[in-house]
């Protein structure tokens, strides 16, 4: 399955390259390979605004109907704070780079419910432990290939 072009610029392209590195030309991208690509992307440091939540990773999942029909969706997100200025002075804005892995709904996935967890760089939190916990949550999906993958960037 080819990763769609999505929306956005440089950072989504870096994530797409990590996803491409996680599979061969003869195999589909598994959840485990996508998670490892997200880990590699999450370890890279980028310029971000000087704020405590300026460079964060979000891991979330649940069954949603964002594209019209319900799908179990794992959303691997990286949020970047960017400084901007307006008529009243400076303020912070955020851009998120998403990698959404979507799976056909089934009772075992619906039973997982919903979950979300944030990690922020430059805090006391341990990135490797956070990644390990993320993999534990995805254990049931690690060897599966998602039905759909979408990588895109959006302002928030």
C-alpha positions as CSV (number, residue, x, y, z in Angstrom):
1,X,0.0,0.0,0.0
2,X,1.5,3.3,-1.0
3,X,1.4,6.2,1.5
4,X,-0.8,9.0,0.1
5,X,0.8,12.3,-0.6
6,X,-1.3,14.1,2.1
7,X,-1.1,17.8,2.8
8,X,1.8,20.0,4.0
9,X,5.4,20.5,3.6
10,X,8.8,19.4,4.9
11,X,7.9,17.7,8.2
12,X,5.3,15.4,6.7
13,X,7.8,14.5,4.0
14,X,10.3,13.5,6.7
15,X,7.7,11.2,8.3
16,X,6.8,9.7,4.9
17,X,10.5,8.9,4.4
18,X,10.6,7.2,7.8
19,X,7.5,5.2,6.8
20,X,9.0,4.2,3.5
21,X,12.2,3.1,5.3
22,X,10.1,0.8,7.4
23,X,9.0,-1.6,4.7
24,X,10.3,-3.4,1.7
25,X,8.9,-3.1,-1.8
26,X,7.2,-6.5,-1.5
27,X,5.5,-6.1,1.9
28,X,2.8,-3.9,3.2
29,X,3.6,-1.5,6.0
30,X,2.6,-3.1,9.4
31,X,1.5,-1.2,12.4
32,X,4.8,-2.1,14.1
33,X,6.8,-0.7,11.2
34,X,4.6,2.5,11.2
35,X,5.1,2.8,15.0
36,X,8.9,2.4,14.6
37,X,8.9,5.1,11.9
38,X,7.0,7.4,14.2
39,X,9.6,6.7,16.9
40,X,12.4,7.7,14.6
41,X,10.5,10.8,13.6
42,X,9.7,11.5,17.3
43,X,13.4,11.3,18.2
44,X,14.4,14.0,15.6
45,X,14.6,17.5,17.0
46,X,13.2,20.5,15.1
47,X,13.2,24.2,15.8
48,X,10.0,25.1,17.7
49,X,8.7,28.1,19.7
50,X,10.2,28.5,23.2
51,X,7.3,27.1,25.1
52,X,6.9,24.0,27.3
53,X,4.4,22.4,24.9
54,X,6.2,23.5,21.7
55,X,7.4,20.0,20.6
56,X,5.0,17.3,21.5
57,X,4.0,13.8,20.5
58,X,0.4,12.5,20.7
59,X,-0.6,8.9,20.5
60,X,-4.4,8.3,20.4
61,X,-6.8,5.7,19.1
62,X,-10.5,4.9,18.9
63,X,-13.3,4.1,16.5
64,X,-14.3,7.2,14.6
65,X,-16.3,8.1,11.5
66,X,-14.0,10.9,10.3
67,X,-14.1,9.8,6.7
68,X,-17.8,8.9,6.6
69,X,-17.8,5.3,7.9
70,X,-16.6,4.1,11.2
71,X,-12.9,2.9,11.3
72,X,-10.6,2.1,14.2
73,X,-8.0,4.8,13.9
74,X,-4.6,5.1,15.4
75,X,-3.4,8.7,15.2
76,X,0.3,9.3,15.6
77,X,0.8,13.0,15.8
78,X,3.7,15.4,16.3
79,X,2.8,19.0,17.4
80,X,5.1,21.9,16.8
81,X,4.7,25.4,18.3
82,X,5.5,28.2,16.0
83,X,5.9,31.8,16.9
84,X,3.7,34.2,15.0
85,X,2.8,37.9,15.4
86,X,-0.4,39.6,14.8
87,X,-1.7,43.2,15.4
88,X,-1.7,42.7,19.1
89,X,1.8,41.3,19.3
90,X,3.2,37.8,19.4
91,X,1.3,34.7,20.0
92,X,1.9,31.0,19.6
93,X,0.3,28.8,16.9
94,X,0.6,25.1,16.5
95,X,1.0,22.8,13.5
96,X,0.4,19.1,13.8
97,X,1.8,16.3,11.5
98,X,-0.5,13.3,11.6
99,X,0.0,9.7,10.6
100,X,-3.4,8.1,10.7
101,X,-3.6,4.3,10.5
102,X,-7.1,3.1,9.9
103,X,-8.5,-0.4,10.3
104,X,-11.8,-2.0,9.4
105,X,-13.9,-2.1,12.5
106,X,-14.2,-5.3,14.5
107,X,-15.3,-6.1,18.0
108,X,-11.8,-6.8,19.4
109,X,-10.7,-3.3,18.2
110,X,-13.9,-1.6,19.4
111,X,-13.3,-3.2,22.8
112,X,-10.1,-1.2,23.1
113,X,-12.2,1.9,23.5
114,X,-10.5,5.3,23.2
115,X,-7.1,6.3,24.5
116,X,-4.7,9.3,24.2
117,X,-1.3,10.1,25.7
118,X,1.0,13.1,25.2
119,X,4.8,13.4,25.5
120,X,6.7,16.7,25.4
121,X,10.4,17.1,24.7
122,X,12.4,19.1,27.2
123,X,10.5,17.7,30.1
124,X,11.4,15.1,32.8
125,X,9.4,12.4,30.9
126,X,11.3,9.5,29.4
127,X,10.7,9.3,25.6
128,X,11.8,5.6,25.4
129,X,9.4,4.6,28.1
130,X,6.6,6.5,26.5
131,X,7.3,4.7,23.2
132,X,7.3,1.4,25.0
133,X,3.9,2.1,26.5
134,X,2.6,3.1,23.1
135,X,3.7,-0.3,21.7
136,X,2.0,-2.1,24.5
137,X,-1.3,-0.4,23.6
138,X,-0.9,-1.5,20.0
139,X,0.1,-5.1,20.7
140,X,-3.0,-6.5,19.1
141,X,-2.3,-4.6,15.9
142,X,1.5,-4.8,15.6
143,X,1.6,-7.5,12.8
144,X,-1.4,-6.2,10.9
145,X,-1.3,-3.8,8.0
146,X,-3.8,-0.9,8.2
147,X,-6.5,-0.6,5.6
148,X,-5.7,3.0,5.0
149,X,-2.8,5.4,5.9
150,X,-2.9,9.1,5.7
151,X,-0.1,11.5,6.5
152,X,-0.9,15.2,6.6
153,X,-0.2,18.5,8.3
154,X,-2.7,20.8,9.8
155,X,-2.7,24.1,11.8
156,X,-4.4,24.0,15.2
